[in-house]
Amino acid sequence: MTTAARAASLSKIYGHGDTRVTALDAVDVEIEAGRYTAIMGPSGSGKSTLMHCLAGLDAITSGQVWIGDTELSALSDKALTRLRRDAVGFVFQAFNLVPTLTALENITLPLDIAGRKPDQAWLDTVIDTVGLRDRLKHRPSELSGGQQQRVACARALASRPAIIFADEPTGNLDSRSSAEVLGFLRRSVDEFGQTIVMVTHDPGAASYADRVIFLADGQIVEELENPTAESVLERMKAFEAGRS
């Protein structure tokens, strides 16, 4: 199995002295290409920090992180920005769409910034998969929350990145819209071979993944293959009971 991203002895520390907080404590993890991985854990467990460090959005304190074969600490700021632009897609809880642009313009924005023309056949496939063909000329304010997040998902996929990181992508959505977005992410893995890493607190969302990584106190404490909402919930309850 090809590795899309990995970390070795990854530590992230915030503050100094009395305010020092160890968000990640010597974490080793591999993200397999072509699979859907969910990261879960209690509030403050380090799950979002792990995702941000793997994605090159946050500098690490010690250890190493790779995206593909590229070790991130060896890159200049310019080279890291280029890697994130060309090899990584992002989906955030807050959608992060540009309000003055249409849905189509938001989808192609990263390609436009990079000075690359979209592969029209691929772009058409992505647009049809997210079901937004009739909403392409609408601005974000004219779209529902679920539609906005589907635009964000399409934007992440449009450049065919090596890996997509999704941080609580359904956190602002109702159950129906959540199911639409999660179903699309699942299809992008099954049909397009995409690699997805998703941070979530929702056992139902995690059940769409192939694998769940559980964090507690900045360390990976367990993994679960082929999760169901019930099996994830049981593990989360066990962790909470152990912490109380």
Secondary structure, 3 states (H helix, E strand, C coil): CCEEEEEEEEEEEECCHHHCEEEEEEEEEEEECCCEEEEECCCCCCHHHHHHHHCCCCCCCEEEEEECCEEHHHCCHHHHHHHHHHHEEEEECCCCCCCCCCHHHHHHHHHHHHCCCCCHHHHHHHHHHHCCHHHCCCCHHHCCHHHHHHHHHHHHHHCCCCEEEEECCCCCCCHHHHHHHHHHHHHHHHHHCCCEEEECCCHHHHCCCCEEEEEECCEEEEEEECCCHHHHHHHHHHHHHHHC
